[in-house]
Each structure stands twice: as C-alpha cells, then as structure tokens.
C-alpha cells in the first residue's frame, strides 16, 4: 500500500467520526488524494460532492475543474468558473 492509499484510508476513517471540518473539506481532500493517485473519475465524484454541499467553496471548484480537464472534459472544466455574482461572497 502506497502513501496515497494510506492517506485515503485515514481520511475514510475520519469521515466515519464526528468532525468539525467545514462543509466539503473532507470531500475536497479525498478528491485531491484521488487525483494525485490518478483516479480521475473517483476524484471528480468527490469534488462534485464537495461542490454540492458547499457550492461557493473555491478549492472544490478549482480542483473539480482540474479533474474534469484531466478527464478530457474541457467544457465542463470551464463551466466550473461560471459564478453567479449574487452567490459570491
């Protein structure tokens, strides 16, 4: 088992326990680890979930765009940066 897999296992355990992490944080971290491991489709799913629970979270949006680009979806990646000015804080 490599270091990324160990980190993903530790993160999976953390997700099972009560935590005070901001909404979307653990999903974003999981996505980043999966992206680094080359598991692009799994990373996209994690980043989409992070964006669902916290739509204005910039890290999740950025990494989702990056993962979509890596998956060959350039249009989807560009679409991640179309922000509604009424929702941006």
TISEVO-169636 format. One record per residue (C-alpha): residue in one letter; x, y, z; residue number from 1. Coordinates in steps of 0.02 Angstrom, whole numbers, plus 32768, in hexadecimal, padded with zeros to 4 digits. Example, Ala and Ser with C-alpha at 12.3 -4.5 7.8 and 13.67 -1.06 7.14 Angstrom:
REM TISEVO-169636
<fivex rest="A" u="8267" v="7F1F" w="8186" nr="1"/>
<fivex rest="S" u="82AC" v="7FCB" w="8165" nr="2"/>
***
This chain:
REM TISEVO-169636
<fivex rest="X" u="8000" v="8000" w="8000" nr="1"/>
<fivex rest="X" u="8046" v="80AA" w="7FCE" nr="2"/>
<fivex rest="X" u="8043" v="814C" w="802F" nr="3"/>
<fivex rest="X" u="7FAD" v="818E" w="7FCE" nr="4"/>
<fivex rest="X" u="7F4A" v="80F1" w="7FF6" nr="5"/>
<fivex rest="X" u="7F7A" v="8101" w="80AD" nr="6"/>
<fivex rest="X" u="7F40" v="81B6" w="80AD" nr="7"/>
<fivex rest="X" u="7E9B" v="8185" w="8059" nr="8"/>
<fivex rest="X" u="7E80" v="80FD" w="80DB" nr="9"/>
<fivex rest="X" u="7EA0" v="8179" w="8168" nr="10"/>
<fivex rest="X" u="7E29" v="81F4" w="8117" nr="11"/>
<fivex rest="X" u="7DA3" v="816D" w="8106" nr="12"/>
<fivex rest="X" u="7DB2" v="814C" w="81C1" nr="13"/>
<fivex rest="X" u="7DA7" v="8206" w="81E7" nr="14"/>
<fivex rest="X" u="7D06" v="8211" w="8182" nr="15"/>
<fivex rest="X" u="7CB6" v="818D" w="81F1" nr="16"/>
<fivex rest="X" u="7CCD" v="81F4" w="828E" nr="17"/>
<fivex rest="X" u="7C80" v="829A" w="82C2" nr="18"/>
<fivex rest="X" u="7CEE" v="8329" w="8289" nr="19"/>
<fivex rest="X" u="7CEF" v="83E6" w="8283" nr="20"/>
<fivex rest="X" u="7D33" v="83F6" w="81D4" nr="21"/>
<fivex rest="X" u="7CDF" v="8478" w="8165" nr="22"/>
<fivex rest="X" u="7C5D" v="8436" w="80EA" nr="23"/>
<fivex rest="X" u="7CB1" v="83E7" w="8054" nr="24"/>
<fivex rest="X" u="7D5E" v="83E3" w="80A3" nr="25"/>
<fivex rest="X" u="7D70" v="8326" w="80B4" nr="26"/>
<fivex rest="X" u="7D28" v="8309" w="8008" nr="27"/>
<fivex rest="X" u="7DA3" v="8386" w="7FBE" nr="28"/>
<fivex rest="X" u="7E34" v="8333" w="8018" nr="29"/>
<fivex rest="X" u="7DFD" v="8287" w="7FDB" nr="30"/>
<fivex rest="X" u="7DED" v="82C9" w="7F2A" nr="31"/>
<fivex rest="X" u="7E9C" v="8314" w="7F31" nr="32"/>
<fivex rest="X" u="7EE5" v="826E" w="7F6B" nr="33"/>
<fivex rest="X" u="7E87" v="820D" w="7EE6" nr="34"/>
<fivex rest="X" u="7EBE" v="8287" w="7E60" nr="35"/>
<fivex rest="X" u="7F73" v="8274" w="7E98" nr="36"/>
<fivex rest="X" u="7F5E" v="81B7" w="7E8F" nr="37"/>
<fivex rest="X" u="7F19" v="81C5" w="7DDE" nr="38"/>
<fivex rest="X" u="7E68" v="8190" w="7E0B" nr="39"/>
<fivex rest="X" u="7E1B" v="821E" w="7DA7" nr="40"/>
<fivex rest="X" u="7D66" v="81E2" w="7DA1" nr="41"/>
<fivex rest="X" u="7D63" v="81C2" w="7E5C" nr="42"/>
<fivex rest="X" u="7DB1" v="826D" w="7E79" nr="43"/>
<fivex rest="X" u="7D2C" v="82C0" w="7E0E" nr="44"/>
<fivex rest="X" u="7CA5" v="826C" w="7E77" nr="45"/>
<fivex rest="X" u="7CF3" v="82AC" w="7F1A" nr="46"/>
<fivex rest="X" u="7D06" v="835D" w="7ED7" nr="47"/>
<fivex rest="X" u="7C53" v="835C" w="7E97" nr="48"/>
<fivex rest="X" u="7C18" v="832A" w="7F45" nr="49"/>
<fivex rest="X" u="7C83" v="83B3" w="7F94" nr="50"/>
<fivex rest="X" u="7C35" v="8431" w="7F1C" nr="51"/>
<fivex rest="X" u="7B87" v="83EF" w="7F43" nr="52"/>
<fivex rest="X" u="7B99" v="8407" w="8000" nr="53"/>
<fivex rest="X" u="7BF5" v="84AD" w="7FEF" nr="54"/>
<fivex rest="X" u="7BD8" v="84F8" w="7F42" nr="55"/>
<fivex rest="X" u="7C43" v="8593" w="7F5E" nr="56"/>
<fivex rest="X" u="7CDC" v="8537" w="7FA0" nr="57"/>
<fivex rest="X" u="7D68" v="8571" w="7F2A" nr="58"/>
<fivex rest="X" u="7DDF" v="84DF" w="7F47" nr="59"/>
<fivex rest="X" u="7D5B" v="845E" w="7F1B" nr="60"/>
<fivex rest="X" u="7D2B" v="84BE" w="7E7D" nr="61"/>
<fivex rest="X" u="7DE1" v="84D2" w="7E48" nr="62"/>
<fivex rest="X" u="7E0C" v="841B" w="7E63" nr="63"/>
<fivex rest="X" u="7D6B" v="83E1" w="7E10" nr="64"/>
<fivex rest="X" u="7D9C" v="8447" w="7D77" nr="65"/>
<fivex rest="X" u="7E4A" v="83FC" w="7D7B" nr="66"/>
<fivex rest="X" u="7E06" v="834B" w="7D8A" nr="67"/>
<fivex rest="X" u="7D88" v="8367" w="7CFE" nr="68"/>
<fivex rest="X" u="7E14" v="83A9" w="7C8F" nr="69"/>
<fivex rest="X" u="7E7C" v="830F" w="7CB7" nr="70"/>
<fivex rest="X" u="7DE5" v="82A5" w="7C89" nr="71"/>
<fivex rest="X" u="7DDC" v="82FA" w="7BDF" nr="72"/>
<fivex rest="X" u="7D45" v="8368" w="7C06" nr="73"/>
<fivex rest="X" u="7D8A" v="8416" w="7BDE" nr="74"/>
<fivex rest="X" u="7CDC" v="8463" w="7BCE" nr="75"/>
<fivex rest="X" u="7CA9" v="841E" w="7C77" nr="76"/>
<fivex rest="X" u="7D4A" v="8460" w="7CC2" nr="77"/>
<fivex rest="X" u="7D2B" v="850F" w="7C7D" nr="78"/>
<fivex rest="X" u="7C79" v="8509" w="7CBF" nr="79"/>
<fivex rest="X" u="7CB7" v="84F8" w="7D72" nr="80"/>
<fivex rest="X" u="7CEF" v="85AC" w="7D6C" nr="81"/>
<fivex rest="X" u="7C46" v="85F4" w="7D3A" nr="82"/>
<fivex rest="X" u="7C15" v="8642" w="7DE0" nr="83"/>
<fivex rest="X" u="7B70" v="8691" w="7E0C" nr="84"/>
<fivex rest="X" u="7BA2" v="873F" w="7E4A" nr="85"/>
<fivex rest="X" u="7B11" v="873C" w="7EC6" nr="86"/>
<fivex rest="X" u="7B5B" v="86A4" w="7F1E" nr="87"/>
<fivex rest="X" u="7C11" v="86D8" w="7F24" nr="88"/>
<fivex rest="X" u="7C42" v="871C" w="7FCE" nr="89"/>
***
